[in-house]
Amino acid sequence: MQFRKILMTGAVAGAAVLLAGGAWAADDAMANTYGNTVMTKSEKTGITGTLTFAKDGTYGATTTDADGKPVNYTGKWVTKDDGKTLCLTPNAPPDAKEAPKASCSPLEAHNVGDSWKVTTDQGETFDVTMTAGH
């Protein structure tokens, strides 16, 4: 199913988030992401995505399908390894035969306006940028 493949790629893109920054809080490595937008682009496929994170451990994401139409989905995020790893699990669409797997990436400090590269635990590299606001 094409949507499932896009959802999986979007989830991986979402895990390409290395965030925090000046507002880095020792007890909340994601503090700088709330209220901001994380943009990702797969170096392998060129697929882009945007993510917004909520303090309650949920996120919203938008990517594009094969026809260039926007695909919106939600999911859950957690940090692991004492806040050094971010893992995202997208919610499966109702017609999915199986839930997408979580994907993880290193979590490092960055500020709004920063751009960087990250490679996920699935071996895909992404260009990532954090912008102010949603």
C-alpha positions as CSV (number, residue, x, y, z in Angstrom):
1,M,0.0,0.0,0.0
2,Q,1.5,3.3,-1.1
3,F,0.2,5.3,1.9
4,R,1.8,2.8,4.3
5,K,5.2,3.2,2.6
6,I,4.9,7.0,2.8
7,L,3.8,6.8,6.4
8,M,6.8,4.7,7.2
9,T,9.2,7.0,5.3
10,G,7.6,10.0,7.1
11,A,8.1,8.2,10.5
12,V,11.7,7.7,9.7
13,A,11.9,11.3,8.7
14,G,10.4,12.3,12.0
15,A,13.0,10.3,13.8
16,A,15.6,12.4,12.1
17,V,15.1,15.0,14.7
18,L,18.0,16.1,16.8
19,L,16.6,18.9,18.9
20,A,16.5,21.1,21.9
21,G,18.7,24.2,22.1
22,G,18.9,27.3,24.2
23,A,15.7,26.2,26.1
24,W,17.2,22.7,26.7
25,A,15.8,21.5,30.0
26,A,17.7,18.7,31.8
27,D,14.4,16.9,32.5
28,D,12.9,17.6,29.0
29,A,15.2,17.2,26.0
30,M,12.4,18.1,23.7
31,A,11.5,21.4,25.4
32,N,12.7,23.6,22.5
33,T,10.6,21.8,20.0
34,Y,7.2,22.7,21.5
35,G,5.7,25.5,19.4
36,N,8.3,25.1,16.6
37,T,8.4,23.1,13.4
38,V,10.9,20.5,12.4
39,M,11.5,20.0,8.7
40,T,13.1,16.9,7.2
41,K,14.3,15.8,3.8
42,S,15.5,12.3,3.0
43,E,18.8,12.3,1.1
44,K,17.8,9.0,-0.4
45,T,14.3,9.7,-1.6
46,G,14.0,13.5,-1.5
47,I,10.7,13.1,0.5
48,T,10.1,16.1,2.8
49,G,8.2,16.2,6.0
50,T,7.3,18.6,8.8
51,L,6.7,17.7,12.4
52,T,5.3,19.4,15.4
53,F,5.8,18.0,18.9
54,A,3.6,18.3,22.0
55,K,4.8,18.0,25.5
56,D,2.3,15.1,26.1
57,G,4.4,12.7,23.9
58,T,2.4,13.1,20.8
59,Y,3.3,14.6,17.4
60,G,1.7,15.7,14.2
61,A,3.4,15.3,10.8
62,T,2.8,16.1,7.2
63,T,4.6,14.5,4.2
64,T,3.6,14.0,0.5
65,D,2.4,11.0,-1.3
66,A,3.7,9.7,-4.7
67,D,1.3,12.2,-6.4
68,G,2.7,15.2,-4.4
69,K,-0.5,15.4,-2.3
70,P,-0.1,16.1,1.4
71,V,-0.5,13.2,3.9
72,N,-1.1,14.1,7.5
73,Y,-0.6,11.7,10.4
74,T,0.0,11.6,14.1
75,G,2.1,9.5,16.4
76,K,3.8,9.2,19.7
77,W,7.4,10.1,20.7
78,V,9.6,9.0,23.6
79,T,13.2,9.7,24.6
80,K,15.5,6.9,25.6
81,D,19.1,6.5,26.8
82,D,18.8,9.3,29.3
83,G,17.5,11.7,26.6
84,K,20.1,10.9,24.1
85,T,17.8,9.1,21.7
86,L,14.4,10.1,20.2
87,C,12.0,7.4,19.0
88,L,8.8,8.0,17.0
89,T,6.0,5.6,16.5
90,P,3.4,6.7,13.9
91,N,-0.2,5.8,14.4
92,A,-1.3,3.3,11.8
93,P,-4.1,4.3,9.4
94,P,-7.3,2.3,9.9
95,D,-6.7,0.1,6.8
96,A,-3.1,-0.8,7.6
97,K,-2.5,-4.5,8.1
98,E,0.2,-3.9,10.7
99,A,1.4,-0.9,12.7
100,P,4.5,0.9,11.4
101,K,7.6,0.3,13.5
102,A,9.2,2.9,15.6
103,S,12.3,4.6,14.3
104,C,15.0,6.3,16.4
105,S,17.8,8.8,16.0
106,P,20.3,10.6,18.2
107,L,18.9,13.6,20.2
108,E,21.3,16.6,20.4
109,A,21.0,20.3,21.1
110,H,20.1,22.6,18.2
111,N,18.5,26.0,18.1
112,V,15.7,27.4,16.0
113,G,17.2,28.2,12.6
114,D,19.8,25.5,12.8
115,S,20.2,22.9,9.9
116,W,22.0,19.6,10.3
117,K,22.2,16.0,9.0
118,V,21.3,12.9,10.9
119,T,21.3,9.2,10.2
120,T,18.5,7.1,11.8
121,D,18.8,3.6,13.3
122,Q,17.4,2.4,9.9
123,G,20.4,3.8,8.0
124,E,18.7,6.6,6.2
125,T,20.2,10.1,6.3
126,F,18.1,13.3,6.5
127,D,18.7,17.0,6.2
128,V,16.9,18.6,9.2
129,T,16.0,22.2,10.0
130,M,14.1,23.7,12.9
131,T,12.0,26.8,12.3
132,A,10.1,29.0,14.7
133,G,6.4,28.5,15.1
134,H,4.0,26.1,13.5
